């Protein structure tokens, strides 16, 4: 049975194949730690990781499948194949790339959403968006949640960070859509997460700042490097 996404902190527990923590077992333990720390839900990648995480924690799960395709830049839950994998393992919310970019096989977002709703009418869907136009269109298409996940990660938004100008992009999204908004993308501190909630988001997804120690270490190293003294 699908569960609505609770308001609050969602922790993304992901590690790709080239990362040191890539392991369904480790992601399961990460999820336990996140829930013990107060996370209200988990975002996870791949049926294998999700299956393990579901055995370890009892909170709603946002599921995705990241897969590269030669004929498209879309890689987050790009086709019905990924959607079927996620419904088989059972997730509360399926998140998918909701940018205007054509999907594999030249499928449009509207076509994919229609196909999902036709086969899985009760499945909750989250739109991973990059631009305000993406968010408005996702709202029109009937997504259950609108997320800022891909802002800064597409060609047209490259270099833009969610927290720029006191979260101006997030404020614009909140002003233009009717569905619950989920803030995600380079939210690096508790203060940033709190600001997103204060602005009116339904939930905040934090990943790298909590579950990717190589990124956390790199931020410390970068901040400290100017103060290192050569002996």
N, C-alpha and C positions, 0 to 999 in steps of 0.2 A: 504494500500500500504506500503510495507516494505521500510524503509529508511536506507541508509548506515550509519554506526556508525561514527559520527564526531570525528575529532582528538581533544584531550584535556582531561579534567577531567570527569570521569563517577563516580557517587556516588551510592554506594550500600545501598539500604534502605531495610534492612531485620531485623526481630526479630522473633526468634523461639518461640514455645509455652511455653517454660520454662523461657522466658525472660520478663522483666517488661514492655517493649514497644510493646509486641505482640498485634497487632491490625491493621486491614486494614486502619482504619481512621487515626491512628497515622502515619503509613507509607506514607499515602497520604500527610499529613502535612509535614513530613520529606522531601518528594520529592519537595514540594513547596519551602521549605527553601533552599534545595540544588540548585535548579534552580535559585532562587533569588541570591544565592551566586556565580553563574556562571557555574554550572555544565552543561555539554553539553549532558548528558544522564543519565539514571537511570538503575541500575541493581536491579531486584526485584524477590522475591520468592513467588510462588503460584498464581493461577489465581485470587483468591479473592483480594490479595494485588494489583496485576497488574491492575485489573479492576478499583479499586479506584484511583490508581496513574494516570491512563490514563484520568480520569475525572478531575484531578487537574493540570496536566502539559502537555505541548505539546513538548516533546523532545523524541528522540529515546529511546526505552526500551529494555534492555537485560533481557530476561525472563528465569527463571529456576523453577523447582519444586524439592524440597528436600523431599525425601521419603525413609524410611528404608525398606530394603528387607532382609528376613531371609537367602537367599541363595547367597548373594552378598554384598561386601563392597562398591559397587557403590551406591551413593545416590543422586547425582545431575543429574536430568533428565535421569533416568536410563533406561526407556523403552519407547515404542511408546505411552503408556498410557499418560505419562507426556508430550510428544511432542504434542499429540492431544489436551490436556488441554491448552497448550500454544498457539497453532494455533487458537483454538476457541476464546480465549480472544483477540488474535491479538498482537503479539510482533514483533519488528523489527528484533531482533536477538534472536535465541534460543541458550543458552549455555548448554553444556552437558559434563559430565565426559569423557575425552578422554584418560584415562590411559589404559594400556594393560590389566587391570583386567577384568575378565568375568563379564558380566552383569546378571541380574536375568534371569533364564531359560537358562543359559550358552550361551547367545547371545554375539557375538563379536561386537566390535565397528564398524568394517567394515560392518557387517550385518545390524546394526542399521542405519548407515549413508546411506547405499543403500536403505533401506526401506523409510527413510525420503525423500531422493531425488526422489524416485519413485512416492511418493504421493504428496509431496510439493516441486516441483523442484525450485521454486523461493525463498524459505525460506532461509534467511541468517543463518549460523551456526557458533558458536564459540566453539573452543576446549579448555576445561579446562584441562590443562596438569600438570604433576608432574615432568617428566624427559625430558631430551633433546631428547631421543628416542621417547617419546610420541609426542613431538612437530613435529619431522621429519615425523612420521607416519601420524599425523593429516594433515600436509601439503600435503602429498602424497594422502590422501583420499579426498582432496578438500575442507576442511573447509575454510570458508571465513575469519576467524580471529583465531589467535593462542594466547592463554592466559596462563599465568604462575600460574593460580589460585590455583592449588593443589600442588605446590612445597612446601614441608615441611609438607604436610598433609597426606602422604601415608607411609606405612611401610618402603619403601626403601628410602624415603627422610625425614623421621622423624628427627626433630632437625635442619634441614637446613632452613635458612631464605633467602629470595630473595635478601636482601641487603648485604649478606656476600661477602667479598672480592670485594667491590665496584660493586655489582650487576653482578658478574661473570656469574652466570647462565643465567641471562637475556641477557648478551652480547653473550653468546654461542648460545642462541636461535636466536637472531637477525642475527647471522652469518650463520645459517644453514637452515632457512626457507625463503620462497618467499612471503608468505601472510603477511598482516599487523599483528604486534604483539601488544598485550595488556598486560601491566604489572599489576599484581594484587597479593596481598599477603603480609601482614605485612608492608605496606607502611604507615608509621606512621606520617610523617611530610611533610610540603610543599617542603622542600629541597629534600627529597627523591623522591617525585613525579616529581620535576623539573629535577632531575638527570636522571630519567627514560626517560623523553621526550628528554633530551639532547642526550641520547644514541641512540635515533632513534625509540622509540616505537610510535605506532599510537595513543594510548590512555592509560590512567592510571585509574584503578578502585580503589577507596578508600572507605572502608566500616567502620570498627570498629573505626577508628581514627576520624570519623565525626559523625556517627549515632548510636554508642553504648555507651551511657554515663557510663554504669557500667564498661566497659573496660577502658575508658578514666580516670575515677575516680581511678581505681585500679593502673594505671600507675603513677598517681600523688602520691597516697598513698605509693606505693613501693619506689618511688624516695625520698620521704620525711621521711620515717620511720626511717632511720638511724640518722636523725637529731632531732627526737622528744626527749624531755627531760622529765624525770619522775619527777613529782612534789611530 
